Amino acid sequence: MSLRSQLSYNLARILREKNISQAALSRVADVDRGLIGKILTGSANPGLETVEKLAQALGVSANKLLSLPPIRRPGAARISRPKQFTRQK
């Protein structure tokens, strides 16, 4: 699996686990939404600065975005949504 594929897989998984939209991530990370879409499809090769911005916004390490996908265990706990992504009333 290439780094680009790993990033795409991990980013999609984390967004799904934390219930965060591409638009919300775009706002918090200050990364163009179109670029996030391209990263998710594996058609973009983002720089390290972009990977760091995404990781920081998601509350994970850049290593977590670039590492091999984890082995999913049945009954594993879900990751909670960071407060910067929750809607303010």
C-alpha distances in whole Angstrom, upper triangle without the diagonal:
4,7,8,6,7,10,11,10,12,15,15,16,18,20,21,21,24,25,25,25,23,27,28,25,26,29,28,26,28,25,25,25,23,21,20,19,17,15,15,14,12,14,15,14,17,18,19,22,21,18,21,23,21,20,24,25,23,24,21,20,17,15,15,13,11,10,8,10,13,15,17,21,24,26,24,26,25,24,27,28,29,32,32,30,33,36,39,42
4,5,5,6,9,10,11,12,14,15,16,18,20,21,22,24,25,24,24,22,26,27,23,24,27,27,24,25,22,23,23,21,18,18,18,15,13,13,13,10,12,13,11,13,15,16,19,18,15,18,21,19,19,22,23,22,23,20,19,16,14,15,13,10,10,9,12,15,17,20,23,26,29,26,27,26,25,28,28,28,32,31,29,32,35,38,41
4,5,5,6,8,10,10,12,14,15,16,18,20,21,22,24,22,22,20,23,24,21,21,24,24,20,22,19,20,20,20,16,15,16,14,11,12,13,10,12,11,9,11,12,12,15,14,12,15,17,15,15,19,20,19,20,17,15,12,11,12,9,6,8,9,11,15,17,20,23,26,28,25,26,24,23,26,25,25,29,28,26,30,32,35,39
4,5,5,6,9,10,11,12,14,15,16,18,20,21,22,21,20,18,21,22,19,19,22,22,19,20,17,18,17,16,13,12,13,11,8,9,9,6,8,8,7,9,11,12,15,13,11,15,16,14,15,18,19,18,20,18,16,13,13,13,10,8,11,11,12,16,19,21,24,27,29,26,27,25,23,25,25,25,28,27,25,28,31,34,37
4,5,5,6,8,10,11,12,14,15,16,18,20,21,20,20,18,21,22,19,20,23,23,21,22,19,19,18,17,15,13,13,11,9,9,9,6,9,10,10,12,15,15,18,16,13,17,18,16,16,20,20,18,21,18,17,15,14,13,10,9,10,9,10,14,16,18,22,24,26,24,25,23,22,24,24,25,28,27,25,28,31,34,37
4,5,5,6,8,10,10,12,14,15,16,18,19,19,19,18,21,21,18,20,23,22,19,22,19,20,19,19,16,14,15,14,10,10,11,9,12,12,12,13,15,14,17,15,12,15,17,14,14,18,18,16,18,15,14,12,11,10,7,6,7,6,7,11,13,15,19,22,23,21,22,20,19,22,22,22,26,25,24,27,29,32,36
4,6,5,6,8,10,10,12,14,15,16,18,16,16,15,18,18,15,16,19,18,16,18,15,16,16,16,13,11,12,11,7,8,10,8,11,10,9,10,12,12,14,12,9,12,13,11,11,14,15,13,15,13,12,10,10,9,5,5,8,9,9,13,16,17,21,23,24,22,22,20,18,20,20,20,23,22,21,24,26,29,33
4,6,5,6,9,10,11,12,14,16,16,15,15,13,16,17,14,15,19,19,16,18,15,16,14,14,12,9,9,9,6,5,7,6,9,9,10,11,14,14,16,13,11,14,15,12,13,16,16,14,17,15,15,13,13,12,8,9,11,11,10,14,16,17,21,23,24,22,22,20,18,20,19,20,23,22,20,23,26,29,32
4,6,5,6,9,10,11,12,14,15,15,15,14,18,18,16,17,21,20,18,21,18,19,17,17,15,12,12,12,9,7,9,9,12,13,14,14,17,17,19,16,14,16,17,14,14,17,17,15,17,15,15,14,13,11,8,9,10,9,7,11,13,13,17,19,21,18,19,17,16,19,18,20,23,23,21,23,26,29,32
4,5,5,6,8,10,10,12,14,13,14,14,17,17,14,16,19,18,16,19,17,18,17,18,16,12,13,14,10,9,12,11,15,14,14,14,16,15,17,15,12,14,15,11,11,14,14,11,13,11,11,11,10,8,5,7,8,8,7,9,12,13,16,18,19,17,17,15,13,16,16,17,20,20,18,21,24,27,30
4,5,5,6,9,10,11,12,11,11,10,14,13,10,13,16,15,13,16,14,15,13,14,12,9,10,11,8,7,10,11,14,13,13,12,15,14,15,12,10,12,12,9,9,12,12,9,12,10,12,10,12,9,6,9,11,12,10,13,16,16,19,21,21,18,18,15,13,15,14,15,18,17,15,18,21,24,27
4,6,5,6,9,10,10,10,10,9,13,13,11,14,17,16,15,18,15,16,14,14,13,10,10,12,9,6,9,11,14,14,15,15,18,18,19,16,13,16,16,12,12,15,14,12,14,13,15,14,15,12,10,12,13,13,11,13,15,15,18,19,20,18,18,15,14,15,14,16,19,18,16,18,21,24,27
4,6,5,6,9,10,10,12,12,16,15,13,16,19,18,17,20,18,19,17,18,17,13,14,15,13,10,13,14,17,17,18,18,20,20,21,18,15,17,17,13,13,16,15,12,14,12,14,14,14,11,10,12,12,12,9,10,12,11,14,16,16,14,14,11,11,13,13,15,18,19,16,18,21,24,27
4,5,5,6,8,8,10,11,14,13,11,14,16,15,14,18,16,18,16,18,17,13,14,16,13,11,15,16,19,18,18,17,19,18,19,16,13,15,14,11,10,13,11,8,10,9,12,12,13,10,9,12,12,13,11,11,14,13,16,17,17,14,13,10,8,10,10,11,15,15,13,15,18,22,25
4,6,5,6,5,7,8,11,10,8,12,14,13,13,16,15,16,13,15,15,11,12,15,13,10,14,15,18,17,19,17,19,19,19,16,14,15,14,11,11,13,11,8,11,11,14,14,16,13,11,14,16,16,14,15,17,16,19,19,19,17,15,12,10,11,9,11,14,14,11,13,16,19,22
4,6,5,7,8,10,13,12,12,15,17,16,17,19,18,19,16,18,18,14,14,17,15,12,15,17,20,20,21,20,23,22,23,20,18,19,18,14,15,17,15,12,14,14,17,17,18,15,14,17,17,17,14,15,16,14,17,17,17,15,14,10,10,11,10,13,16,16,13,14,17,20,23
4,6,8,11,13,16,14,13,17,18,17,18,21,20,21,19,21,20,17,17,20,17,15,18,19,22,22,23,22,24,23,23,21,18,19,19,15,14,16,14,11,13,12,16,17,17,14,13,17,17,17,13,13,15,12,14,15,14,11,10,7,6,8,8,11,14,15,13,14,17,20,23
4,6,9,12,14,11,11,15,16,14,15,18,18,20,18,20,20,16,17,20,18,16,19,21,23,23,23,22,24,22,22,19,18,18,17,13,13,14,12,9,10,11,15,16,18,14,14,18,18,19,16,16,18,16,17,18,16,14,12,8,6,6,5,8,11,12,9,10,13,17,19
4,7,10,12,10,11,14,15,14,16,18,18,19,16,19,19,15,16,19,18,15,18,20,23,23,24,23,25,24,24,21,19,20,18,15,15,16,14,11,13,15,18,19,21,17,16,20,21,21,18,18,20,18,19,19,18,16,14,10,9,9,7,10,12,12,9,10,12,16,18
4,7,8,6,7,10,11,11,12,15,14,15,13,16,16,12,13,17,15,13,17,19,21,20,22,20,22,22,21,18,17,17,15,12,13,14,11,9,12,14,17,17,20,17,15,19,20,21,19,20,22,20,22,22,21,19,17,13,11,11,8,9,11,10,7,9,11,14,17
4,5,5,6,9,10,11,12,14,13,13,10,13,14,10,11,14,14,12,15,17,19,18,20,19,21,22,21,17,17,18,16,13,15,16,12,11,15,16,19,19,21,19,16,20,22,23,20,22,24,22,25,25,24,22,20,17,15,14,11,13,14,13,9,11,12,16,18
4,6,5,6,9,10,10,11,10,10,6,9,10,7,7,11,11,9,12,15,16,15,17,16,18,19,18,14,14,16,14,11,13,15,12,11,15,16,18,18,20,18,15,18,21,22,20,22,24,23,26,27,27,24,23,19,17,17,14,15,16,14,11,14,15,18,21
4,5,5,6,9,10,10,10,9,6,9,11,9,10,13,14,13,16,18,18,17,19,17,20,20,19,15,16,18,14,12,15,16,12,13,17,18,20,20,23,21,18,21,24,25,24,25,28,27,29,30,29,27,25,22,20,18,15,15,16,13,10,13,13,16,18
4,5,5,6,8,10,10,11,9,13,13,11,12,16,15,15,18,20,21,19,21,18,20,20,19,15,16,16,13,11,14,14,10,10,14,16,19,19,22,20,18,21,23,25,23,25,27,26,28,29,28,25,23,19,17,15,12,12,12,9,7,9,10,13,16
4,5,5,6,8,8,9,8,11,11,8,11,14,13,12,16,17,18,17,18,15,17,17,15,12,12,13,10,7,10,10,7,8,11,13,15,15,18,16,14,17,20,22,20,22,25,24,27,28,27,24,22,19,16,15,12,11,12,10,8,11,13,16,19
4,6,5,5,5,6,5,9,9,7,10,12,12,13,16,17,17,15,17,14,16,16,14,11,12,13,10,8,12,12,9,11,14,16,17,16,20,19,16,19,22,24,23,25,28,27,30,31,30,28,26,22,20,19,15,15,15,12,11,14,15,17,20
4,6,5,7,8,8,12,12,11,14,16,16,16,19,21,21,19,20,17,18,18,16,13,15,15,11,10,13,13,9,12,15,17,19,18,22,21,19,21,24,27,26,27,30,29,32,33,32,29,27,23,21,19,15,14,14,10,10,13,13,14,18
4,6,8,11,11,14,14,12,15,18,16,17,20,21,22,20,20,17,18,17,15,12,13,13,9,9,11,9,6,9,11,14,16,16,19,18,17,20,22,25,24,25,28,28,30,31,30,27,25,21,18,17,13,11,11,8,8,11,12,14,17
4,5,9,10,13,12,10,14,15,14,15,18,19,19,17,17,13,14,13,11,8,10,9,5,6,8,8,5,8,11,12,14,13,17,16,14,17,20,23,22,24,27,27,30,31,30,27,25,22,19,18,15,13,14,11,11,14,16,18,21
4,7,9,12,11,11,14,15,15,16,19,20,20,17,17,14,14,14,11,9,12,11,8,9,12,11,9,12,14,16,17,16,20,20,17,20,23,25,25,27,31,30,33,35,34,31,29,26,22,21,18,16,17,13,13,17,18,19,22
4,6,9,7,7,11,12,11,13,16,16,16,13,14,10,12,13,10,7,10,11,8,8,11,12,10,12,15,16,17,15,19,18,15,18,21,23,23,26,29,29,32,34,33,30,29,25,23,22,19,18,19,15,15,18,19,21,25
4,5,5,7,9,10,11,13,15,15,14,12,14,11,13,15,13,10,12,14,11,11,15,15,13,15,19,19,20,18,21,21,18,20,23,25,25,27,30,30,33,35,35,32,31,27,25,24,21,20,21,18,17,20,20,22,25
4,5,5,6,9,10,11,13,14,14,12,14,13,15,17,16,12,14,16,13,11,15,16,14,15,18,19,20,19,22,21,17,19,23,24,23,26,29,28,31,33,32,30,29,25,23,23,19,19,20,17,15,18,19,21,24
4,5,5,6,9,10,11,12,11,10,13,12,15,17,16,13,15,17,15,14,17,19,17,18,21,21,22,20,23,22,18,20,23,24,24,27,29,29,33,34,34,32,31,27,25,25,23,22,24,21,19,22,22,25,28
4,5,5,6,9,10,10,9,7,9,8,11,14,13,10,11,14,13,11,15,17,15,16,19,19,20,17,20,19,16,17,20,22,22,25,27,28,31,33,33,31,30,27,24,25,22,22,24,21,19,22,23,26,29
4,5,5,6,9,10,10,8,11,9,12,14,13,10,10,13,11,9,12,15,13,13,16,16,17,15,18,17,13,15,18,19,19,22,24,24,28,29,30,27,26,23,21,21,19,19,21,18,16,19,21,24,27
4,5,5,6,9,9,9,12,12,15,17,17,13,14,17,15,13,16,18,16,16,19,19,20,18,20,19,15,17,20,20,19,22,25,24,28,29,30,28,27,24,22,23,20,21,23,21,18,21,22,25,28
4,5,5,6,5,5,9,9,13,16,16,13,13,17,16,14,16,19,18,18,21,20,21,18,20,19,15,16,19,20,19,22,25,25,29,31,31,29,29,26,24,25,23,23,26,23,21,24,26,29,31
4,5,5,6,5,7,7,11,13,14,10,10,14,13,11,13,16,16,15,18,17,17,14,16,15,11,12,15,16,16,19,22,23,26,28,29,26,26,23,22,23,21,21,24,22,20,23,25,28,31
4,5,8,8,10,11,14,16,17,13,12,16,15,12,14,17,16,15,18,17,18,16,17,15,12,13,15,15,14,18,20,20,24,25,26,24,24,21,20,21,19,20,23,21,19,22,24,27,30
4,6,8,11,12,16,18,19,16,15,19,19,16,18,21,20,19,22,20,21,19,19,18,15,15,17,17,16,19,22,22,25,27,28,26,27,24,23,24,23,24,27,25,23,25,27,30,33
4,6,8,10,14,16,17,15,14,17,18,15,17,20,20,19,22,20,20,17,18,17,13,13,15,15,15,19,21,22,26,28,29,27,27,25,24,26,24,25,28,26,24,27,29,32,35
4,7,10,13,16,18,15,15,19,19,17,19,22,21,21,24,22,22,19,20,20,16,16,18,18,19,22,25,26,30,31,33,31,31,28,27,29,27,27,30,28,26,29,30,33,36
4,6,10,13,14,11,12,15,16,14,16,19,19,19,22,21,20,17,18,18,15,14,17,18,19,23,25,26,30,32,33,31,31,28,26,28,26,26,28,26,24,28,29,32,35
4,7,10,12,10,10,13,14,14,15,18,19,19,21,19,18,15,16,17,13,12,15,17,18,22,25,26,30,32,34,31,31,28,26,28,26,26,28,26,25,29,31,33,36
4,7,8,6,7,10,11,10,13,15,16,16,18,17,16,12,14,15,12,12,15,17,19,22,25,27,30,32,33,30,30,27,25,26,24,23,26,23,22,26,28,30,34
4,5,5,6,9,10,11,13,14,16,17,18,17,15,12,14,16,13,12,16,19,20,23,27,28,32,34,35,32,31,29,26,27,25,24,26,24,24,27,29,31,35
4,5,5,6,9,10,10,12,14,15,16,14,12,9,11,13,11,11,14,17,19,22,25,27,30,33,33,30,29,27,24,25,24,22,25,22,23,26,29,31,34
4,5,5,6,9,10,11,12,14,15,14,13,10,13,15,13,13,17,20,22,24,28,29,32,34,34,31,30,27,24,25,23,21,23,20,21,25,27,28,32
4,5,5,6,9,10,11,12,14,14,13,10,13,14,11,12,16,19,20,22,26,27,30,32,32,29,28,25,22,23,21,19,21,18,18,22,24,26,30
4,5,5,6,9,10,11,12,11,9,6,9,10,8,9,12,15,16,19,22,23,27,29,29,26,25,23,20,21,19,18,20,18,18,22,24,26,30
4,5,5,6,9,10,10,9,8,6,9,11,9,11,14,17,18,20,24,25,27,30,30,26,25,23,19,20,18,16,19,17,17,21,24,25,29
4,5,5,6,9,10,10,10,9,12,13,11,13,16,20,20,22,25,26,29,31,30,27,25,23,19,19,17,15,17,14,15,18,21,22,26
4,6,5,6,9,9,9,8,11,11,9,11,14,17,17,19,22,23,25,27,27,24,22,20,16,17,14,13,15,13,13,17,19,21,25
4,5,5,6,5,5,5,9,8,7,10,12,15,15,17,20,21,23,26,25,22,20,18,14,15,14,12,15,13,14,17,20,22,26
4,5,5,6,7,8,11,11,11,13,16,19,19,20,23,23,26,28,27,23,21,19,15,15,13,11,13,11,13,16,19,20,24
4,6,8,10,11,14,13,12,15,17,20,20,21,24,23,26,27,26,23,21,18,14,14,11,9,11,8,9,13,15,17,21
4,6,9,10,12,11,10,14,15,18,16,17,20,20,22,24,23,19,17,14,11,11,9,7,10,9,9,12,15,18,21
4,7,10,12,10,11,14,15,18,17,17,20,20,22,24,22,19,17,14,11,10,9,7,10,10,11,14,17,19,22
4,7,8,6,8,11,12,14,14,14,18,18,20,22,21,18,16,14,11,12,12,10,14,14,14,17,20,22,26
4,5,5,7,9,10,13,14,14,18,19,21,24,24,20,19,17,14,16,15,14,17,17,17,20,24,26,29
4,5,5,6,9,12,13,15,19,20,23,25,26,22,21,20,17,18,18,16,19,18,19,22,25,27,31
4,5,5,6,9,11,12,16,18,21,24,24,21,20,19,17,19,19,18,22,21,21,24,28,30,34
4,6,5,8,9,10,13,15,17,20,21,17,17,16,13,16,16,16,20,19,19,22,25,28,31
4,6,9,9,11,15,16,19,22,22,19,19,17,15,17,16,16,20,19,18,21,24,27,31
4,7,9,11,15,17,20,23,24,21,21,20,18,20,20,20,23,23,22,25,28,31,34
4,6,8,12,14,17,21,22,19,20,19,17,20,21,21,25,24,24,27,30,32,36
4,6,9,12,15,19,20,18,19,19,18,21,22,23,27,27,25,28,31,34,38
4,7,9,12,15,17,15,16,15,15,19,20,21,25,25,24,26,29,32,35
4,6,9,12,14,11,13,13,14,17,19,21,24,25,24,26,29,32,35
4,6,10,12,10,13,14,15,19,21,23,27,28,26,28,31,34,37
4,7,9,7,10,11,13,17,19,21,25,26,25,26,29,32,35
4,6,6,9,11,14,17,20,23,26,28,26,27,30,33,36
4,6,9,11,14,18,20,23,26,29,27,27,30,33,35
4,6,9,12,15,18,21,24,27,25,25,28,31,32
4,7,9,13,16,19,22,24,22,23,26,29,31
4,7,9,13,15,18,21,19,20,23,25,28
4,6,9,12,15,18,16,16,19,22,25
4,7,9,12,15,13,14,17,20,23
4,6,9,12,11,11,14,17,19
4,6,8,7,7,11,13,16
4,6,6,7,11,13,16
4,5,5,8,9,13
4,6,8,9,13
4,6,9,12
4,6,9
4,6
4
